[in-house]
Amino acid sequence: MFRTAVVVGSIRANSLNRKIAEILIGMESEGLGLHLVEIGRLPLYNEDLEGDPPSEWQKFRASMTASNALLFVTPEHNRSVPAALKNAIDVGSRPFGASVWEGKPAGVITVSPGAIGGFGANHHLRQMFVFLNVLAMQQPEAYLGGASEFFDQNGALAAEETRKFLNHFMKAYAEWVNRSLAPPQQSIVTRPIRAGRHGTFDESQSAPRIEGMTPTLKP
Ligand SMILES: Cc1cc2nc3c(=O)[nH]c(=O)nc-3n(C[C@H](O)[C@H](O)[C@H](O)COP(=O)(O)O)c2cc1C
């Protein structure tokens, strides 16, 4: 069983993103251990505080360190990530060398009442992930636009298509997490290989040993 931190980029009480995140948590079926990690009370990142870090930072960092995987569900603010989410990412990324994000698999879903579904926030987040070495799932992308129409009066999803898409996303995400966290496989090439005049050889000039294959050398 994994532990997957779900981070909602909105700190608004009636957040559409939080509703989607809660639905995703309810859908869990593949041992992801999804749980919400709150970011709304994190003091603004300031390196001066690292000598005696605020308790909220410490709790957040501990919770993230204990998580194997990440799922971000966020709105877009001015075509980028909301300040609360940027702050959480900054807090988690320091002190230098102790980033809580390092090497973790992640999914990104952006949700907006607007037409383009938070595309700008989605990709600004992915840009940060390059630097932070977060392994963001590439496909399927999830830009959920028109989100103010998603819910019925009881707060349930109004359209079956939305649920289907979220199911599809979560299936791919579970596969991504499982693949990313699987123990490394031994290389199928058992000896070092170098290029030779007549093809590709191993260091002892015999045919390369590749398990399960009969090597053929081109003349
Ligand atoms: C400061 C601010 C900037 C916003 N900028 C965008 C934007 O760039 N693109 C967009 O689609 N919606 C934008 N919105 C609207 C949000 O998408 C909308 O408020 C959404 O409901 C927020 O998500 P939530 O319901 O999860 O809180 C903005 C809202 C605020 C308060």
The ligand as an ORCA input file, in Angstrom:
! r2SCAN-3c Opt
* xyz 0 1
  C      -6.850     35.975     -8.233
  C      -7.639     35.091     -9.178
  C      -7.148     34.873    -10.450
  C      -7.835     34.019    -11.314
  N      -7.297     33.763    -12.546
  C      -7.853     32.805    -13.329
  C      -7.201     32.381    -14.514
  O      -6.137     32.828    -14.888
  N      -7.792     31.399    -15.232
  C      -8.977     30.817    -14.845
  O      -9.445     29.916    -15.538
  N      -9.614     31.206    -13.732
  C      -9.081     32.180    -12.952
  N      -9.693     32.555    -11.774
  C     -10.988     31.969    -11.434
  C     -10.820     30.628    -10.710
  O     -10.608     29.630    -11.669
  C     -12.074     30.312     -9.926
  O     -12.185     31.251     -8.877
  C     -12.065     28.883     -9.413
  O     -13.335     28.587     -8.933
  C     -11.051     28.706     -8.328
  O     -10.981     27.359     -7.980
  P     -11.693     26.794     -6.683
  O     -13.177     26.784     -6.966
  O     -11.151     25.426     -6.522
  O     -11.379     27.720     -5.533
  C      -9.050     33.418    -10.905
  C      -9.530     33.665     -9.623
  C      -8.832     34.478     -8.770
  C      -9.364     34.704     -7.366
*
